[in-house]
């Protein structure tokens, strides 16, 4: 059995959950749902992409979600990629444009996203610096992901 039916089933379930207004805030607050939906925007199956966009559209209907969604790593870039990709069907491009415009028009300025990212960076610097000389850098390669992620594991990793 290939991974596509599973991906479509998962994204359809998230879309169905997001269609209920009572679920929209919890889905965006969840640690994995929003990043997962963003990953589905790069899926090769156009049905998966369209369903993910529908879920994001539902989530963006809640004004309180828009800032967090707009600031989520990869959200705006992935939407732009869907919009600009020449192989994307027209209805999918329109939906991606609608979601993008909704998130862009959110009342918070771009500076707030930067402040949030800088705050996260400051917390991450706990692992960096001269006090942690045993820190190791581990590069993870996961099939299906486009970027390489470097993780500072600090003194938690002894055996490498």
FENSUL-V114449 format. One record per residue. RES is the residue in one small letter. D_LAST is the distance of its C-alpha to the last C-alpha in Angstrom with 1 decimal. Layout:
res = {RES RES}
d_last = {D_LAST D_LAST}
This chain:
res = {x x x x x x x x x x x x x x x x x x x x x x x x x x x x x x x x x x x x x x x x x x x x x x x x x x x x x x x x x x x x x x x x x x x x x x x x x x x x x x x x x x x x x x x x x x x x x x x x x x x x x x x x x x x x x x x x x x x x x x x x x x x x x x x x x x x x x x x x x x x x x x x x x x x x x x x x x x x x x x x x}
d_last = {36.1 34.6 32.7 35.7 37.9 35.1 34.4 38.1 38.5 35.8 37.1 40.7 39.9 38.4 41.5 43.8 42.2 42.4 46.1 46.9 47.3 46.2 42.7 42.0 40.7 38.4 36.9 36.1 34.8 32.4 28.7 28.5 32.0 32.7 29.4 30.0 33.5 32.3 30.1 33.1 35.0 33.2 33.9 35.9 38.5 41.1 42.1 38.7 38.8 42.3 41.6 38.6 41.0 43.6 41.2 40.2 44.0 44.7 42.0 43.4 46.8 45.7 46.1 43.7 40.8 41.4 39.7 36.5 36.7 37.4 34.5 32.0 29.4 30.7 34.0 36.5 34.8 34.6 38.3 39.2 37.6 39.5 42.7 42.3 41.2 44.3 43.6 43.6 46.8 49.3 49.2 45.4 45.7 48.4 46.4 43.3 45.7 47.2 43.8 42.8 46.2 46.0 42.7 43.8 47.0 45.3 46.9 43.8 43.1 40.0 39.2 38.2 35.4 34.1 34.5 32.6 29.7 29.7 29.7 26.6 24.9 25.9 24.4 21.1 21.1 20.3 16.6 17.6 19.3 19.3 18.9 15.2 13.7 10.2 10.0 7.7 9.7 9.2 12.3 14.0 16.9 19.4 22.6 25.6 24.1 25.2 22.8 19.1 17.5 15.0 13.6 12.6 10.7 11.2 10.5 10.3 6.6 5.9 3.8 0.0}
